[in-house]
Amino acid sequence: MKKRLIEVAVISDVHLGNPNCHADELMAYLSSIDPKKLILNGNIIDIWQFKNHFFPASHLKILKKIIGMASKGTEVIYITGNHDEKLRRFSNTLIGNLSIQDKLVLKLDGQKAWIFHGDVFDISFPQIKWLAKMGDTGFGLVLCINRVFNRFFAKFGKEKYSLTGKIKSSVKNADKYISIFKQTAIETALANGYDYVICGHIHQPEKETFETKNGKCTYLNSGDWVESLSALEYSFKRWKVYNYSYDKLSPFFADEDLKLMDLSDLIETLERTHPPKQKQSQGEDESIDA
C-alpha cells in the first residue's frame, strides 16, 4: 500500500497498557502514513495502569512501530502528559531521531504552532489568565505544581487528578469544561503570539479558529485512540482532523478545498515534506531537522 506523505502528524491519548486502547486501528493508521514529523502529544503510554500488569503484544508493536519510523528518518517528538508524567524527568533528551519534551513550538509556513498535552490546565481551572502573562515561566510552574499534587494524592492512596476523569464523572458539565479548556488554551496562545495551539488530554478531536481583539488563533485537538480514534495532520499548508472511523485510510487530498490550491503550492509542500535524497559527501555528519 502506498503511504500518504504528511509533513506533520499528531496523535495523543493512545493509553498503551489500557484495555480500552485501540492498538490495531492505530497500527493501521501509522502504517498508512509517511510523516516528516510524528508528534506524540501525551498519554501515549498509560503508566497509571502498570499496576494492572496489562500490556499485550499489540501494544508493544505500537512502540516498535514508532521506533521503526524514527529509525527510517521520521522525527519523533514525545511530549509528556499526565498519564506518562514519569517520563518528564527525561525532558530535553534526544536519542537519534526521537526526543522527549514537555512542550513544543513549531514554525510552519511562517506561522507558529504551540503544542502541549493540556494537563497543565488541570489544577488551575476555571481561569488562569496569569499563566498567559507569564508565558513559558508560568507554564513550567503549573506543570511542577501539578506533579507535586499528584505525588501527594498517590502517597495517600488517592487517584491522581485527571481532567478527563472529571468530565466523564460529570457528563452534564462536559460541554462547560471543554469550553473553558479551549478558551484558556486560546487566550494563553494569543497572549504569547502563537497562530495555532494544539492539545490532547480531553479526548475531543476538533479544529476551530477564534478571532478576538488580541488576534486570531486556531485551536486544534488530536482527540484519542480510546474512543474517537483521531489524529491531526499538517500538509498543503493547512491542518486537518483525521478520524479513522470516517476517513479510514482515505488520502489527505480527499478534501474539496485542496483541489482549489495552486499546483505550485502543492508541489512545494510535497518537496519540503520529502525532499530528494542527496548523496552525502565523505566526512560530512548527518544532522537532525529541529
C-alpha positions as a Python dict, from the first residue, in 0.01 Angstrom:
ca = {
    (1, 'M'): (0, 0, 0),
    (2, 'K'): (132, 343, -95),
    (3, 'K'): (179, 563, 210),
    (4, 'R'): (47, 918, 234),
    (5, 'L'): (315, 1186, 257),
    (6, 'I'): (245, 1415, 553),
    (7, 'E'): (458, 1698, 687),
    (8, 'V'): (338, 1664, 1049),
    (9, 'A'): (117, 1403, 1218),
    (10, 'V'): (-3, 1445, 1579),
    (11, 'I'): (-154, 1171, 1794),
    (12, 'S'): (-231, 1174, 2166),
    (13, 'D'): (-404, 980, 2441),
    (14, 'V'): (-328, 638, 2299),
    (15, 'H'): (-313, 490, 2652),
    (16, 'L'): (-99, 185, 2576),
    (17, 'G'): (-143, -50, 2870),
    (18, 'N'): (-512, 27, 2900),
    (19, 'P'): (-762, -237, 2776),
    (20, 'N'): (-961, 40, 2602),
    (21, 'C'): (-675, 131, 2369),
    (22, 'H'): (-747, 59, 2000),
    (23, 'A'): (-395, -54, 1914),
    (24, 'D'): (-486, -242, 1595),
    (25, 'E'): (-657, 61, 1442),
    (26, 'L'): (-364, 284, 1540),
    (27, 'M'): (-123, 38, 1381),
    (28, 'A'): (-324, 54, 1058),
    (29, 'Y'): (-312, 434, 1066),
    (30, 'L'): (61, 459, 1137),
    (31, 'S'): (129, 208, 860),
    (32, 'S'): (-64, 425, 613),
    (33, 'I'): (138, 746, 659),
    (34, 'D'): (493, 864, 596),
    (35, 'P'): (532, 1182, 804),
    (36, 'K'): (836, 1406, 826),
    (37, 'K'): (750, 1468, 1193),
    (38, 'L'): (541, 1247, 1423),
    (39, 'I'): (435, 1424, 1742),
    (40, 'L'): (317, 1205, 2030),
    (41, 'N'): (123, 1459, 2234),
    (42, 'G'): (100, 1292, 2573),
    (43, 'N'): (-54, 986, 2738),
    (44, 'I'): (87, 753, 2475),
    (45, 'I'): (187, 506, 2747),
    (46, 'D'): (-59, 480, 3036),
    (47, 'I'): (184, 438, 3324),
    (48, 'W'): (-104, 476, 3571),
    (49, 'Q'): (-226, 135, 3451),
    (50, 'F'): (102, -51, 3504),
    (51, 'K'): (-21, -189, 3838),
    (52, 'N'): (-273, -397, 3641),
    (53, 'H'): (8, -582, 3458),
    (54, 'F'): (-170, -542, 3124),
    (55, 'F'): (45, -475, 2818),
    (56, 'P'): (-41, -710, 2529),
    (57, 'A'): (168, -777, 2219),
    (58, 'S'): (-43, -542, 2007),
    (59, 'H'): (54, -254, 2237),
    (60, 'L'): (422, -347, 2224),
    (61, 'K'): (400, -348, 1844),
    (62, 'I'): (293, 19, 1852),
    (63, 'L'): (612, 112, 2037),
    (64, 'K'): (816, -95, 1795),
    (65, 'K'): (640, 73, 1500),
    (66, 'I'): (714, 422, 1632),
    (67, 'I'): (1079, 339, 1695),
    (68, 'G'): (1096, 189, 1346),
    (69, 'M'): (958, 511, 1195),
    (70, 'A'): (1225, 709, 1380),
    (71, 'S'): (1499, 479, 1254),
    (72, 'K'): (1379, 532, 896),
    (73, 'G'): (1405, 911, 914),
    (74, 'T'): (1082, 1036, 1075),
    (75, 'E'): (1149, 1288, 1352),
    (76, 'V'): (953, 1161, 1652),
    (77, 'I'): (879, 1405, 1935),
    (78, 'Y'): (730, 1260, 2254),
    (79, 'I'): (552, 1529, 2457),
    (80, 'T'): (470, 1410, 2807),
    (81, 'G'): (120, 1410, 2956),
    (82, 'N'): (-31, 1333, 3295),
    (83, 'H'): (-52, 955, 3250),
    (84, 'D'): (312, 936, 3138),
    (85, 'E'): (441, 1217, 3359),
    (86, 'K'): (720, 993, 3493),
    (87, 'L'): (892, 1050, 3160),
    (88, 'R'): (921, 1423, 3238),
    (89, 'R'): (1244, 1353, 3422),
    (90, 'F'): (1388, 1281, 3077),
    (91, 'S'): (1264, 1607, 2917),
    (92, 'N'): (1500, 1753, 2656),
    (93, 'T'): (1653, 1411, 2597),
    (94, 'L'): (1747, 1331, 2237),
    (95, 'I'): (1805, 974, 2117),
    (96, 'G'): (1868, 966, 1742),
    (97, 'N'): (1551, 1090, 1577),
    (98, 'L'): (1345, 1062, 1897),
    (99, 'S'): (1322, 1337, 2159),
    (100, 'I'): (1123, 1383, 2481),
    (101, 'Q'): (977, 1728, 2556),
    (102, 'D'): (723, 1895, 2786),
    (103, 'K'): (605, 2125, 2506),
    (104, 'L'): (699, 2221, 2153),
    (105, 'V'): (685, 2527, 1928),
    (106, 'L'): (687, 2457, 1554),
    (107, 'K'): (728, 2711, 1276),
    (108, 'L'): (513, 2609, 981),
    (109, 'D'): (495, 2823, 668),
    (110, 'G'): (560, 3144, 861),
    (111, 'Q'): (323, 3062, 1147),
    (112, 'K'): (390, 2928, 1496),
    (113, 'A'): (220, 2625, 1648),
    (114, 'W'): (231, 2576, 2025),
    (115, 'I'): (195, 2208, 2112),
    (116, 'F'): (148, 2058, 2460),
    (117, 'H'): (-67, 1788, 2618),
    (118, 'G'): (-308, 2006, 2817),
    (119, 'D'): (-291, 1868, 3172),
    (120, 'V'): (-108, 2186, 3270),
    (121, 'F'): (-454, 2347, 3296),
    (122, 'D'): (-599, 2091, 3537),
    (123, 'I'): (-526, 2236, 3879),
    (124, 'S'): (-591, 2594, 3772),
    (125, 'F'): (-943, 2574, 3633),
    (126, 'P'): (-1154, 2763, 3551),
    (127, 'Q'): (-944, 3072, 3467),
    (128, 'I'): (-564, 3113, 3453),
    (129, 'K'): (-506, 3449, 3289),
    (130, 'W'): (-188, 3487, 3492),
    (131, 'L'): (-42, 3189, 3305),
    (132, 'A'): (-89, 3368, 2975),
    (133, 'K'): (100, 3670, 3109),
    (134, 'M'): (387, 3462, 3245),
    (135, 'G'): (428, 3257, 2927),
    (136, 'D'): (679, 2968, 2949),
    (137, 'T'): (768, 3051, 3311),
    (138, 'G'): (406, 3014, 3420),
    (139, 'F'): (361, 2701, 3210),
    (140, 'G'): (656, 2531, 3377),
    (141, 'L'): (544, 2640, 3722),
    (142, 'V'): (195, 2493, 3683),
    (143, 'L'): (343, 2172, 3545),
    (144, 'C'): (565, 2144, 3851),
    (145, 'I'): (276, 2215, 4092),
    (146, 'N'): (57, 1959, 3915),
    (147, 'R'): (331, 1698, 3956),
    (148, 'V'): (359, 1770, 4330),
    (149, 'F'): (-18, 1744, 4377),
    (150, 'N'): (-28, 1406, 4203),
    (151, 'R'): (257, 1275, 4416),
    (152, 'F'): (66, 1388, 4724),
    (153, 'F'): (-251, 1210, 4608),
    (154, 'A'): (-56, 892, 4531),
    (155, 'K'): (110, 896, 4874),
    (156, 'F'): (-230, 883, 5044),
    (157, 'G'): (-370, 624, 4807),
    (158, 'K'): (-591, 864, 4616),
    (159, 'E'): (-638, 874, 4241),
    (160, 'K'): (-432, 1135, 4057),
    (161, 'Y'): (-619, 1438, 3928),
    (162, 'S'): (-740, 1392, 3573),
    (163, 'L'): (-947, 1645, 3381),
    (164, 'T'): (-1085, 1373, 3153),
    (165, 'G'): (-1196, 1180, 3459),
    (166, 'K'): (-1363, 1494, 3592),
    (167, 'I'): (-1551, 1537, 3266),
    (168, 'K'): (-1665, 1175, 3250),
    (169, 'S'): (-1786, 1179, 3611),
    (170, 'S'): (-1999, 1487, 3543),
    (171, 'V'): (-2137, 1441, 3194),
    (172, 'K'): (-2388, 1723, 3225),
    (173, 'N'): (-2099, 1966, 3272),
    (174, 'A'): (-1877, 1817, 2999),
    (175, 'D'): (-1953, 2090, 2747),
    (176, 'K'): (-1875, 2356, 3006),
    (177, 'Y'): (-1538, 2201, 3093),
    (178, 'I'): (-1440, 2162, 2730),
    (179, 'S'): (-1543, 2519, 2653),
    (180, 'I'): (-1332, 2653, 2941),
    (181, 'F'): (-1038, 2433, 2837),
    (182, 'K'): (-1050, 2570, 2482),
    (183, 'Q'): (-1094, 2929, 2597),
    (184, 'T'): (-796, 2902, 2832),
    (185, 'A'): (-578, 2748, 2562),
    (186, 'I'): (-671, 3016, 2309),
    (187, 'E'): (-619, 3308, 2549),
    (188, 'T'): (-280, 3174, 2656),
    (189, 'A'): (-172, 3115, 2296),
    (190, 'L'): (-281, 3462, 2181),
    (191, 'A'): (-103, 3626, 2473),
    (192, 'N'): (218, 3456, 2362),
    (193, 'G'): (184, 3525, 1989),
    (194, 'Y'): (102, 3175, 1861),
    (195, 'D'): (-107, 3112, 1549),
    (196, 'Y'): (-204, 2756, 1648),
    (197, 'V'): (-250, 2589, 1986),
    (198, 'I'): (-252, 2210, 1975),
    (199, 'C'): (-361, 1996, 2271),
    (200, 'G'): (-483, 1649, 2361),
    (201, 'H'): (-596, 1546, 2710),
    (202, 'I'): (-974, 1598, 2685),
    (203, 'H'): (-1021, 1329, 2416),
    (204, 'Q'): (-1223, 1563, 2192),
    (205, 'P'): (-1087, 1599, 1835),
    (206, 'E'): (-1150, 1945, 1697),
    (207, 'K'): (-1033, 2229, 1477),
    (208, 'E'): (-1177, 2576, 1538),
    (209, 'T'): (-1047, 2925, 1464),
    (210, 'F'): (-1108, 3208, 1710),
    (211, 'E'): (-1079, 3581, 1647),
    (212, 'T'): (-1058, 3820, 1942),
    (213, 'K'): (-940, 4173, 1998),
    (214, 'N'): (-597, 4022, 2067),
    (215, 'G'): (-574, 3847, 1731),
    (216, 'K'): (-658, 3524, 1552),
    (217, 'C'): (-567, 3172, 1662),
    (218, 'T'): (-671, 2820, 1565),
    (219, 'Y'): (-739, 2566, 1839),
    (220, 'L'): (-671, 2202, 1748),
    (221, 'N'): (-715, 1885, 1949),
    (222, 'S'): (-591, 1545, 1834),
    (223, 'G'): (-855, 1351, 2026),
    (224, 'D'): (-758, 999, 2131),
    (225, 'W'): (-725, 631, 2034),
    (226, 'V'): (-966, 511, 2302),
    (227, 'E'): (-1294, 649, 2168),
    (228, 'S'): (-1260, 893, 1877),
    (229, 'L'): (-963, 723, 1703),
    (230, 'S'): (-838, 1051, 1561),
    (231, 'A'): (-524, 1245, 1474),
    (232, 'L'): (-411, 1578, 1333),
    (233, 'E'): (-229, 1610, 1004),
    (234, 'Y'): (-48, 1908, 854),
    (235, 'S'): (9, 1912, 479),
    (236, 'F'): (-53, 2154, 193),
    (237, 'K'): (-12, 2447, 437),
    (238, 'R'): (-313, 2351, 645),
    (239, 'W'): (-426, 2134, 938),
    (240, 'K'): (-684, 1857, 912),
    (241, 'V'): (-854, 1643, 1177),
    (242, 'Y'): (-821, 1279, 1072),
    (243, 'N'): (-1090, 1042, 1203),
    (244, 'Y'): (-1029, 672, 1149),
    (245, 'S'): (-1397, 579, 1165),
    (246, 'Y'): (-1486, 815, 880),
    (247, 'D'): (-1166, 862, 683),
    (248, 'K'): (-1037, 506, 720),
    (249, 'L'): (-725, 510, 503),
    (250, 'S'): (-851, 767, 255),
    (251, 'P'): (-598, 1013, 114),
    (252, 'F'): (-547, 1358, 262),
    (253, 'F'): (-623, 1503, -82),
    (254, 'A'): (-988, 1400, -46),
    (255, 'D'): (-1080, 1745, 86),
    (256, 'E'): (-1258, 1953, -175),
    (257, 'D'): (-1085, 2280, -89),
    (258, 'L'): (-743, 2131, -163),
    (259, 'K'): (-843, 2095, -527),
    (260, 'L'): (-854, 2474, -548),
    (261, 'M'): (-496, 2517, -434),
    (262, 'D'): (-232, 2637, -673),
    (263, 'L'): (-33, 2347, -822),
    (264, 'S'): (297, 2514, -736),
    (265, 'D'): (195, 2525, -367),
    (266, 'L'): (114, 2153, -370),
    (267, 'I'): (447, 2067, -533),
    (268, 'E'): (636, 2293, -292),
    (269, 'T'): (473, 2123, 9),
    (270, 'L'): (550, 1774, -117),
    (271, 'E'): (911, 1864, -190),
    (272, 'R'): (951, 2019, 155),
    (273, 'T'): (793, 1719, 326),
    (274, 'H'): (1006, 1464, 143),
    (275, 'P'): (1298, 1636, -35),
    (276, 'P'): (1503, 1435, -285),
    (277, 'K'): (1779, 1241, -112),
    (278, 'Q'): (2125, 1377, -180),
    (279, 'K'): (2437, 1169, -167),
    (280, 'Q'): (2629, 1256, 148),
    (281, 'S'): (2984, 1369, 94),
    (282, 'Q'): (3259, 1178, 271),
    (283, 'G'): (3321, 1300, 624),
    (284, 'E'): (3002, 1505, 638),
    (285, 'D'): (2792, 1448, 951),
    (286, 'E'): (2420, 1390, 929),
    (287, 'S'): (2201, 1641, 1111),
    (288, 'I'): (1851, 1616, 1251),
    (289, 'D'): (1600, 1881, 1150),
    (290, 'A'): (1491, 2067, 1460),
}
